[in-house]
Amino acid sequence: MPGSMTIGHTDTLVMLSRDDAEHLASVLAGLSALAAGGHLSSEQLAALGAGGTPDRAALATWSRTLAGYLRDHL
């Protein structure tokens, strides 16, 4: 469907409108900047990582990469 994005893994699909995908990409890019710039506390990093060991660089890289992927596929 034009103007939307489908993300699939095996038999599970998630559909986003183009506007939502653009918004999500912007939020992820902002998250990447916050993580890379040291603007998130260890507690915030742990919460974003579902309680795992906080890894600022991994979060920054993952969110930046995913934001780029979303933007490239709109």
Secondary structure, 3 states (H helix, E strand, C coil): CCCEEEEEECCEEEEEEHHHHHHHHHHHHHHHHHHHCCCCCHHHHHHHCCCCCCCHHHHHHHHHHHHHHHHHCC
